[in-house]
Amino acid sequence: MSKNPKRAIWEALLLTFLVFFLGFLLGFVFESSQAKKMTEYYTNSEFYLMDAIALNSLEDNGIFDCSSLYDSYFSFADRVYNESIMLQDYEASEQITQEMKVIHRRYDLLRTFLWSNILKNSKNCEGYPKSVVYLYEYNTEDLAKKATQNVWSKVLYDLKQAEGGKIILIPIAVDLDINSLNTITKSFNVSSYPALIIGEKEIITDLTSVQDLKKYLN
Amino acid sequence: MDWLTGIFFVYSFIAFYFLFLFLLIYFQNRKVYSEIPPITKEYPLTIIIPCYNEGKNIGEAIENLLQSDYKGLKQVIAVDDCSKDDSYKILKALEKKYKKLLVVQTPKNTGCAAGSKNYGVKFAKTELIGFIDGDSFPQRDAITKMIGFFDNKKTAAVTSFILVKNRENLLARLQAIEYEIIAFSRRLLGLIDSIYVTPGPLAIYRKSYFDKIGRFDEKNLTEDIEIAWNFISHGYKIAMSVDSKVYTVAPTKMNAWFKQRTRWNLGGIQTILKYKKSFLKSGMLGQFILPFFVSSWVLGLSGLFILGYRIFRTAFVQLLAAKYSVEVQTAVITLKDLQVSPNLLLFFGILTFFLGLWFTLISLVYSKEDFKKEKWHEIIIYAIFYLLVNPIVQIKSIYAYMRGKRSW
């Protein structure tokens, strides 16, 4: 018979607390390091966007150049799109902290800023790559909507592979409380999500194949 | 953190706690794990075998029992509970052959094992009484190795190491693994005075204590659990002899298995409710056994819920996404869909699984059965699938209990 039968009962409890504490600590360190990495990417992307905006502001001085401007928009959108895929992976790993959600929101603000600038320049720069803005719900619990958004992501990935040079793909979550985004979407009369806005005219709310989407781009 | 993650963390915490507890008890008591006190006194013993429709096994079971090397075995009482088969006829024939055997029949069918066991006790006159199921086969020295524990005056009952006799199909072999783990766990619980069941295949009781606590509860479907809780609530001890091996016949068909498990769970519910007032109160029953029992229910049900919910959601979204993908001619599945993101839930899940597997392997090694008998794939099937079925039985049992089912 064990000398102190209850010893193991309390020791197991302590050990469980210890493992949980260490697990949470490791989880916290892991999630924080991912958040730190994403924040660095974000800071760099922010720099690229600011650079593009600075370029855009040259319009007032009469030394405006659509080609340079769209090159910078394009490279920014491309960069942010790739980072959004990385962000999605990191978000799936996040269980304790909420840092990725905050970063996601900041990225969406950057993307909204990009979209509003593209809208601003669209009249002066006709013939340049079209913006393809994908509006989706970040916090949806609707399983059918989740499935639809899952497929939209794949379709847009395929579209980007096929038409990469011709489009500026901007995915933005509409339910992260960004006022400027709400104002823009209201102006487009978009009532249901997910939705795709191609250029300034076409609003698509039904899932569409890459082949059909290509028609809107020409 | 969402609510499902919260539930998962609670689940992990309870699972970790019990796994750590068992592993700690094992590592701290390895040297005394197999300790068997020597016989200092030959306590007179009567063994009672309840029998209801056991014609297939009862003859062999009695002949096997009568070969026991325990010299204090004075009498074997076979109680026929008005069987519908030829059990009584077989018993009567055996009675003529063996002097030690007394065959009695209940005036009418009692409808439960507890009824026929209590009936048989009326004929027992010895200091110790034991019970063996009609389909159980103790090894020759099994009883002898249990007797020394009664030198401790507080010991009210001694249980044995129950193993599966028939291993002809996968279900029986999975139960063989389960029985080895249960027996190993019970021995570990014995080291902290928390044996919560004195199983039917072979248990020996001190008759004076057995009578004092009111014998088996005939309203309870698992009288062997209830009596153990009753003893502990009265401050008595229950010991386990790991070298007393008993082989019992396990169900080989799914419906028989399901029925047996439903009865066990129904009895578990009855026992929990009967002793609910002791919850968290003094003594091992309130402070450990009841919380342990309740936690195992919480673990089973929450585990099934988490898994079921996740599988349902993922399957629904993936099926719908597959349908939509076909419609818009894009890839149904991509590498990204198969990607698993490292996270804390996954880490805890993997840790729980491997700790559980480690405990399973230790149990199998310590059962001293031929470890190679259990093939690896059977151990994996047991660890992943077999354990998942139990919560389904629990749900069925709760439903049956709520509908008022209380009979065998």
Interface residues (C-beta under 8 A of the other chain):
Chain A: M1 S2 P5 K6 R7 A8 I9 E11 A12 L13 L15 T16 V19 F20 G23 F24 L26 G27 F30 D89 Y90 A92 S93 E94 Q95 I96 L143 A144 K146 A147 T148 N150 V151 K154 V155 D158 L207 T208 S209 V210 Q211
Chain B: M1 T5 F9 S12 F13 F16 Y17 F18 F20 L21 L24 I25 Q28 N29 V32 L191 I192 D193 F288 R313 F316 V317 Q318 L320 A321 Y324 S325 E327 V328 Q329 T330 A331 T334 Q339 S341 P342 N343 L344 L345 F347 F348 L351
